[in-house]
Amino acid sequence: MAEQDYDVLVIGSGPAGESAALNAAKHQLRTLVVEDQPLVGGACTHRGTIPSKALRHTVKQVMRFNSNPLYRKVGDTRSLSYPEILANASAVIQKQVIMRSKFYSRNYINLIHGKASFKNRNTLVVEQGERGNLSVTARDIVIATGSHPYHPDDVDFSHPRIYDSDTILEMSYTPRKLLIYGAGVIGCEYASIFSGLGIKVELVNSMPNLLQFLDDEISDALSYHLRDSGVMVRHREEYDHVTADEKGVTLHLQSGKKLHGDCLLWCNGRTGNTSELALDGIGIETDYRGQLSVNNMYQTSVENIYAVGDVIGWPSLASAAYDQGRSAAAISRGKSTCRYVDDFATGIYTIPEISSVGLTERELTDEKMPFEVGRAFFKDTARGQISGEDVGMLKILFHPKSLELLGVHCFGAEATEIIHIGQAIMKQTGSGNTVRYFVTTTFNYPTMAEAYRIAALNGLNRLSGQ
């Protein structure tokens, strides 16, 4: 086996691995990326964020066409099959692969394809099929192998009617009724996507409410709009077992209920891609979900081995993974500190979408911190009325005395874009973080961003009326 030496060796080319490699290479470190799939981009590009959000966008376009009376002059409502919509959405994947492949060549980052495993703390063995094995060494190694859907042993995922969040992107027919087990972010996103296609959906949630980390008002709004779109949401339910045949799937719940559907989408957690890395041989342990623990510099229990992205679990966001990869590369090149990514906006691509940053009403109440609320409903904004995107609201939470912005929560069209205005203000120090910014700044009109001015005035007026 030939020997090659690098400063930084990255396992995985998803958002975390890509950003770690780019940051290292741009600081003149000899960098190698090992990717076990034929194309770069990781699950984010091929099975997760990109295809699912592209699918959502296409479904939203169809929904808008079918609900706008103006389009009736063009033709009747359209009923497109799931495979047709999926094929249209998948076109963006090729664009992503081409773009990301150029990142490596442009920055002189070596890229090899194969399955990596540890020989020792500085050496990987890369299995390249017929080409044999390659041994590569590096001063530092970054594990950015991502994750895959969790599969309980008693569910037969080889059955053609049982899917996970990866394989659902390969489904070749349009079901009449879809069962979704797991009402986390992925489950809620797919529930809104399939219901948008007119497919009956039953969403099974093991918790009392949907996405309990959200502000209660936003969680309630999501529940209402899912039900309004035809989704049957069942809370506090656990599965007992699953049966399936050529006609459909039955989900047997511990409560005794039996739910029948054409197929089942399992969205109940993810597992870190670590089982084939031979971590035991170098003294690194994983948790029961195959995930790795790291310190605030993204180092594992072995100092020169880092882990970033979904393989470390929370928050399991592509946006956070990019920053985690950069931070790990910064420590590798000699910086004494780096940014530990624990402040970020949450983006949930349901229809309508949700985004949140900062504290919720429940958290502030539990901390006994006084706060006031300002709201702006999109139906009351000119831009919302013009665009027809009038469902949703912007909610800001602020301190009644200092007027410090404490939390921003948004439900509705472009929520994941709108949130960053509030996030930017919250990042200001001292008197820079105050709700008065929104009433002393002139926003373009008409815009969705104007909702900040409306919400700020709503909250300040409530203060003056006390």
WOKACOR-V508824 format. One record per run of one state. SS is the DSSP state (h for helix, s for strand, l for the rest). FROM is the first residue (numbers start at 1). TO is the last residue. Records with the same first field share a line. If there is no record, write none. Layout:
# WOKACOR-V508824
SS->FROM-TO ; FROM-TO
This chain:
# WOKACOR-V508824
l->1-2 ; 12-14 ; 27-30 ; 36-41 ; 47-48 ; 68-68 ; 74-81 ; 90-90 ; 107-109 ; 114-114 ; 121-122 ; 128-128 ; 132-132 ; 144-146 ; 150-161 ; 165-166 ; 171-176 ; 182-184 ; 197-199 ; 205-215 ; 229-230 ; 235-238 ; 245-248 ; 254-257 ; 262-262 ; 267-269 ; 273-278 ; 283-285 ; 287-291 ; 293-298 ; 300-304 ; 308-308 ; 313-317 ; 333-345 ; 349-353 ; 359-360 ; 367-371 ; 381-381 ; 388-391 ; 399-404 ; 413-414 ; 427-429 ; 433-436 ; 441-450 ; 465-466
s->3-11 ; 31-35 ; 110-113 ; 115-120 ; 123-127 ; 133-143 ; 147-149 ; 162-164 ; 177-181 ; 200-204 ; 231-234 ; 239-244 ; 249-253 ; 258-261 ; 263-266 ; 270-272 ; 286-286 ; 292-292 ; 299-299 ; 305-307 ; 346-348 ; 354-358 ; 372-377 ; 392-398 ; 405-412
h->15-26 ; 42-46 ; 49-67 ; 69-73 ; 82-89 ; 91-106 ; 129-131 ; 167-170 ; 185-196 ; 216-228 ; 279-282 ; 309-312 ; 318-332 ; 361-366 ; 378-380 ; 382-387 ; 415-426 ; 430-432 ; 437-440 ; 451-464
